[in-house]
């Protein structure tokens, strides 16, 4: 008999069999962000991996499906959750025909089989030399095997169950000063919301008897000269159907734009992720909404350059200020401040102003520094007196500034 391919859904998501629903949800989100097709364009392996983890999450995040998987080591829509529960206690409980199938290996109802046709076919196969007898290699056995294979490949339309909403990620640019001082910014996003018409039920009106199975939840399917009962693919075995909601077309959610307010903490850095819980896509079947993650990009400033929590500026100084030393005023994010220029300061030299930078978003007790790069400005001499003074200065200081360079050539 053909066997059903089994997969280790716990291993696929990298969680233990004792994992909670929250553990499974977190593991799936982490892997989904890594292998999502949008993140890995044209990567077939990543696409297949994403399908695999989505399949594992679909089963393990649904309590009823997970019970079936834990009991049998695989999941099929054709297995009744109530029978799986009975199996965990040692049997499958009463069948539609009235008897109890205790200790069976699979929870299927064989009450609809016409075994007389199957027996006739087996006898005919046994009496025909070319058939090879009625063993596993015969035509009759092959049809029986195909039926079992079809049971697990049957695409029954079952209820999707509770599914959490997916996370969303947006890039947001905030003003330079808003990132330093904090504030509130507004952003328009587009996400899935619970359908206002059906309230997420995906259907309109009351339930009606399924026209396919006439309320029994099962339909008869022929396999060669045999017949057997399977779960109704239209109602998923419930015996009831409902019309799809005309607003969401049976999805349970609708796509809508929304303007969200985002609180920016003082000291927010470039590339920082801000999480807004419950602002992602809405869940289905009463599942929780996903989260919204904002990736921060900070605007520039004409004077200040921010590196982490430090502020960098370039301050022009005169030749006299650099040579003799002085105190000059420089801008900081708090306003004007005094900076001491040591005598003999060179162009390009960096001077540090302690705790004049940005307050850390992680801890208000920490603050960055301001780094001042000195740029010596050579004056344009317009009068003869200034030129004479510089000539005299050159005579008094005959050192060659290129001497060290030539010594290395």
C-alpha positions in Angstrom: 0.0 0.0 0.0 1.3 3.4 -0.9 2.4 5.5 2.1 1.9 9.2 2.7 5.0 11.4 2.7 5.7 12.7 6.1 7.5 15.9 7.1 8.9 17.0 10.4 7.1 20.3 10.7 8.7 21.0 14.1 12.2 20.5 12.6 11.3 22.8 9.6 10.4 25.7 11.9 13.3 24.8 14.3 11.1 24.4 17.4 10.5 21.6 19.9 7.4 19.5 20.0 6.5 21.2 23.3 6.6 24.7 21.7 3.8 27.0 22.5 1.7 28.7 19.9 3.6 31.9 20.5 7.0 30.1 20.0 5.7 28.7 16.7 4.5 32.1 15.6 7.8 33.8 16.4 9.8 31.1 14.6 7.7 31.3 11.5 7.9 35.1 11.3 11.7 34.9 11.7 12.1 32.4 8.9 9.5 34.1 6.7 11.4 37.4 6.8 14.6 35.5 5.8 13.1 33.4 2.9 10.3 35.6 1.6 10.4 35.8 -2.2 10.4 39.6 -2.1 13.7 39.4 -0.1 15.2 36.7 -2.4 14.0 37.5 -5.9 14.6 34.8 -8.5 15.9 32.4 -5.8 14.1 29.1 -6.3 15.6 27.5 -3.3 14.4 30.3 -1.0 11.0 30.2 -2.7 10.7 26.4 -2.0 11.9 27.0 1.6 9.3 29.7 2.1 6.5 27.3 0.9 7.8 24.6 3.2 7.8 26.8 6.3 4.4 28.2 5.4 3.0 24.7 5.2 4.5 23.8 8.5 3.1 27.0 10.1 -0.4 26.3 8.6 -0.5 23.0 10.4 1.2 23.8 13.7 -0.5 27.1 14.3 -4.0 25.4 14.0 -4.8 23.5 17.2 -6.9 20.9 15.5 -4.4 20.3 12.7 -1.6 20.1 15.1 -3.4 17.4 17.2 -3.8 15.3 14.0 -0.1 15.8 13.1 1.1 14.9 16.6 -1.1 11.7 16.6 -0.2 10.3 13.1 3.1 12.1 12.2 1.5 13.7 9.2 -1.6 15.9 8.3 -4.4 15.3 5.9 -7.7 17.2 5.4 -9.5 13.9 5.2 -8.8 13.0 8.9 -11.5 14.0 11.3 -10.1 15.9 14.3 -12.6 14.1 16.5 -11.3 10.7 15.3 -7.8 11.9 15.9 -8.8 12.8 19.5 -10.3 9.3 19.9 -7.2 7.7 18.5 -5.1 9.3 21.2 -7.3 7.5 23.7 -7.0 4.1 22.0 -9.7 4.1 19.3 -11.6 6.1 16.7 -15.0 6.0 18.2 -18.2 5.1 16.3 -18.4 5.2 12.6 -21.4 6.4 10.6 -22.3 2.8 10.1 -22.7 2.2 13.8 -19.6 0.0 14.6 -16.5 1.2 16.4 -13.2 0.7 14.6 -10.9 0.2 17.5 -7.1 0.0 17.1 -7.2 0.9 13.4 -4.1 2.5 11.9 -6.0 5.2 10.0 -9.2 7.1 10.9 -11.2 6.5 7.6 -14.7 5.4 7.2 -14.9 2.2 5.0 -18.7 1.9 5.5 -19.3 3.0 1.9 -17.0 0.4 0.3 -18.6 -2.3 -2.0 -16.1 -5.0 -1.2 -18.0 -7.6 -3.2 -16.9 -6.0 -6.4 -13.4 -5.9 -5.2 -13.5 -9.6 -4.2 -14.9 -10.5 -7.7 -12.1 -8.6 -9.3 -9.5 -10.3 -7.2 -10.9 -13.8 -8.0 -10.8 -13.0 -11.7 -7.2 -11.8 -11.4 -6.3 -15.0 -9.6 -7.7 -17.2 -12.3 -5.9 -15.4 -15.1 -2.3 -16.4 -15.6 -1.3 -13.1 -17.0 -2.6 -11.3 -14.0 0.0 -12.7 -11.7 -2.5 -13.7 -9.0 -4.3 -11.5 -6.5 -1.3 -10.4 -4.6 0.1 -6.8 -4.3 1.2 -6.9 -8.0 -2.3 -7.6 -9.4 -4.6 -5.1 -11.1 -7.1 -5.2 -8.3 -4.5 -4.5 -5.6 -3.1 -1.6 -7.7 -6.5 0.1 -7.8 -6.9 -0.4 -4.1 -3.5 1.2 -3.5 -4.3 4.1 -5.8 -7.5 4.8 -3.8 -5.5 5.1 -0.6 -3.0 7.4 -2.3 -5.8 9.6 -3.6 -7.2 9.9 0.0 -4.2 11.9 1.0 -3.9 13.9 -2.2 -7.6 14.9 -2.1 -7.7 18.7 -1.9 -10.7 19.0 0.4 -11.9 22.5 1.0 -11.6 22.8 4.7 -11.9 25.7 7.1 -8.7 27.8 7.2 -9.0 28.1 11.0 -7.4 30.8 13.0 -4.5 32.5 11.2 -2.4 35.4 12.6 -2.0 38.4 10.3 1.3 39.0 8.5 3.8 41.7 9.5 4.4 44.8 7.4 7.6 46.8 6.9 7.8 50.4 5.8 10.7 52.9 5.4 10.0 56.3 7.0 12.2 59.4 6.7 12.1 61.7 9.7 13.5 65.2 10.2 17.0 65.6 11.6 15.8 67.5 14.6 12.8 65.1 15.3 15.3 62.2 15.5 17.4 64.2 18.1 14.7 65.8 20.1 11.8 63.3 19.6 8.3 64.0 18.4 5.4 62.6 16.4 5.3 61.9 12.7 2.4 60.6 10.5 2.7 57.9 7.9 0.1 56.6 5.5 0.1 52.8 5.1 -2.0 50.3 3.2 -2.8 47.1 5.1 -5.5 44.4 5.5 -8.3 45.1 7.9 -11.1 42.9 9.2 -14.0 43.1 6.7 -16.6 45.6 8.2 -19.5 43.7 6.6 -18.9 40.1 7.7 -16.6 41.0 10.7 -14.0 38.6 9.4 -16.3 35.6 9.0 -15.8 35.7 5.2 -19.5 34.7 4.7 -22.8 36.5 4.5 -26.2 35.3 5.9 -26.8 32.1 7.9 -25.5 28.6 7.1 -27.3 26.5 4.6 -27.3 22.8 4.0 -24.5 21.9 1.6 -26.0 21.0 -1.8 -23.0 18.7 -2.5 -23.3 16.3 0.4 -26.9 17.2 1.5 -25.7 17.9 5.0 -24.0 14.6 5.7 -20.5 16.1 5.4 -19.4 13.1 3.2 -19.6 12.3 -0.4 -19.2 9.0 -2.2 -16.3 8.6 -4.7 -15.8 5.8 -7.1 -12.4 4.1 -7.5 -12.6 1.6 -10.4 -15.5 -0.7 -9.3 -15.3 0.4 -5.7 -16.9 3.2 -3.8 -15.9 4.9 -0.6 -16.8 7.9 1.5 -14.6 11.0 1.7 -15.0 14.4 3.4 -17.1 16.7 1.3 -14.7 19.1 -0.6 -17.3 21.9 -0.7 -18.3 22.2 3.0 -15.1 20.6 4.5 -17.2 18.0 6.2 -19.4 20.4 8.2 -22.5 19.7 6.1 -23.1 23.5 6.0 -22.1 26.2 3.5 -22.5 29.9 3.5 -22.4 32.5 0.7 -19.2 34.4 0.4 -19.3 38.0 1.7 -19.8 40.4 -1.2 -17.5 43.0 0.3 -14.4 40.9 0.9 -15.3 38.1 -1.6 -14.8 35.4 1.1 -11.4 36.6 2.3 -12.5 38.0 5.6 -10.3 41.0 5.2 -10.2 44.1 2.9 -7.3 46.3 1.9 -7.5 49.9 3.2 -5.2 52.9 3.6 -4.7 54.2 7.1 -2.8 57.2 8.6 -0.8 56.1 11.6 0.9 58.3 14.2 4.4 57.3 15.1 6.1 58.5 18.3 9.8 59.2 17.8 12.0 58.8 20.8 14.7 61.3 21.4 18.0 59.9 20.1 16.4 57.7 17.4 19.2 56.4 15.1 19.4 55.8 11.3 18.3 52.3 10.5 16.5 51.8 13.8 13.3 49.6 13.7 10.2 50.9 15.3 7.5 48.3 16.1 3.8 49.2 16.2 2.0 46.2 17.6 -1.2 45.2 15.8 -0.8 47.6 12.9 0.1 44.9 10.4 -2.3 42.9 8.3 -5.5 41.6 10.1 -5.6 37.9 11.0 -8.4 35.5 9.7 -10.7 33.4 11.7 -10.3 35.7 14.7 -6.5 35.5 14.6 -4.4 38.4 15.9 -3.2 41.1 13.6 0.4 41.3 12.6 2.8 44.1 13.5 4.1 47.1 11.6 7.8 47.7 11.5 9.2 51.0 10.5 12.8 51.4 9.3 14.0 54.9 10.1 15.9 57.1 7.7 17.0 60.4 9.1 17.1 63.7 7.1 20.4 65.6 6.7 21.5 69.0 8.1 23.6 71.6 6.4 26.0 72.1 9.4 25.7 69.0 11.6 26.5 65.5 10.6 25.4 62.7 12.9 27.4 59.5 13.5 25.7 57.3 16.1 25.2 59.6 19.0 28.1 61.9 18.1 27.7 65.2 16.2 30.4 66.2 13.7 31.0 69.8 12.4 33.8 71.6 10.6 34.9 74.9 12.1 36.9 77.5 10.1 39.7 79.3 12.1 42.2 82.0 11.1 45.9 81.4 10.9 46.4 83.6 13.9 43.8 81.7 16.0 45.4 78.4 15.1 49.0 79.5 15.6 48.5 81.5 18.8 45.6 79.6 20.3 42.2 81.2 21.1 38.6 80.6 22.2 36.0 80.5 19.5 32.2 80.0 19.4 30.9 77.0 17.6 27.3 75.7 17.1 26.0 72.7 19.0 22.6 71.0 18.9 22.0 72.9 22.2 23.0 76.3 20.8 26.3 78.2 20.9 29.3 76.9 23.0 32.9 78.0 23.6 35.7 75.8 22.1 39.4 76.2 23.1 41.8 76.1 20.1 45.3 75.1 21.4 48.3 77.0 20.1 49.8 75.4 17.0 46.6 73.7 16.0 46.8 72.2 12.5 44.2 72.2 9.7 42.2 68.9 9.9 42.9 68.4 13.6 39.9 67.1 15.5 38.8 68.5 18.9 36.3 66.8 21.1 33.6 68.6 23.1 32.4 66.1 25.8 28.7 65.4 26.0 27.6 67.9 23.4 26.2 65.2 21.2 22.8 63.4 21.1 21.1 61.8 24.1 21.1 58.0 23.7 17.8 56.5 22.9 18.8 53.4 25.0 19.7 55.4 28.1 18.9 59.1 28.9 22.0 59.1 31.2 24.4 58.7 28.3 25.1 61.3 25.7 27.5 61.5 22.7 30.2 64.1 22.0 30.6 66.8 19.4 33.7 66.3 17.2 35.0 69.6 15.7 37.3 69.4 12.7 39.5 72.5 12.4 39.8 74.1 9.0 42.5 76.8 8.8 41.5 79.6 6.4 44.4 81.4 4.6 43.6 85.1 4.3 43.5 87.0 1.0 46.0 89.8 1.5 44.8 93.1 0.0 47.1 95.7 1.5 50.9 96.1 1.4 51.2 96.4 5.2 49.8 92.9 5.8 52.1 91.5 3.1 55.1 93.1 4.9 54.1 91.5 8.2 53.9 88.1 6.6 57.3 88.5 4.9 58.8 89.4 8.3 57.0 86.4 9.8 58.6 84.1 7.2 62.0 85.5 7.9 61.6 84.9 11.6 60.3 81.3 11.0 62.4 79.9 8.2 61.4 76.2 8.8 60.6 74.3 5.7 57.2 72.5 6.2 58.1 70.0 3.4 61.4 68.9 4.9 59.9 65.8 6.5 58.3 64.8 3.2 61.6 65.1 1.3 63.4 63.0 3.9 61.0 60.1 3.1 61.5 60.3 -0.7 
